């Protein structure tokens, strides 16, 4: 008898502003064109990839490895953007700028990022493992979804899984992706994918929704 398959985690948007500012679930779902199952997998992967919080970044900075620290923060920035963790995204942008330019205090910027990182990881525990606390209302506001949902969701899933089929998808559906992403973002994604730098491609997708310099 085959094992019973459990349904996908139901992702809900908690209504309180503080929680929504930590992870805007509705925003994250819209980034993957309404694919809630894919978004749930992205949340699980984020928690798995970043379960150590700021420790890897702090270690890189303490050893003077600015190249590694910059890469870690840059990747975090894109990942936070993809799941709708807006304040964490902003703090990562600030720390990345300090590391890149040398202007400002790296440890101060890291200290500002750390509590936001902890809030995201703690909230993921609620979203993925348990029900919201009693007395907290939950709802998912319905907004129109963007077009070509399946195509973009498929691209993100391939990139998340490190699947080389992403190269073929870009070649076969370049015109449609250009309409969805725009020329600049598509060019960044394509360059990263063709170099098999899938995390960089996901970062480009995450950054595109925030605009340059935010």
C-alpha positions, 0 to 999 in steps of 0.5 A: 500500500503506497504511503499517504501523501500529505497536502501542501502546507497552507500558507496564510497571511497574518493580518497584524502589521508587525508580522506582515512587515516581517514576511509579507506572504501575499507579496511573496506569493505574487512573486511566484505568480500565485503558486502557493505550493512553490512559495511554501517550498521556497520558505522551507528552503530559506529556513534550511539555507539560513538556519544559522542566521548571521553566524556565517556572515559574522565569521567571514567579517571576523576573518577579514574575508570581505569577498565571502561576506559580500557574497553571503549578504548579496545572496541573502538579499535576493532570497529575502526579496523573493519570500517577501521579507522586506525589512530583512531585504533592506538591512541586507542592502545596507550591509552589502553597501557598507561592505562594498564601499567601505563607508560605515561600520560593518559590525553596526550594520550587521547588528542592525540586520541580526534582529530582523533575521531572527524575526524572519526565522522565528516567523517561518517556524510559525508559518511552516510548523504550527498554527497562528497564535489564538486571537490573531486573525488570518486571511489572504487578500485576493489580488489579481495575479500577473500573466504567464504565471506557470512560466515564471513559476516554472523558471523559479522552481528550476532555479531553486532546484539547480536544474539545468533545464532552466537554460532550455526554458530561457531559450524556448520562452525568451520572448514571454519572459522578456515581457514579464521581466523586462529587458534588464532583468532578463539579461541579468537572469540569462547571464547568470543561468548560462553560467550555471549561477542559479543563486545569482539568477534568483537574486536578480529576480528578487531584486527586480521587484524592489527597484535599483538602489532600494 
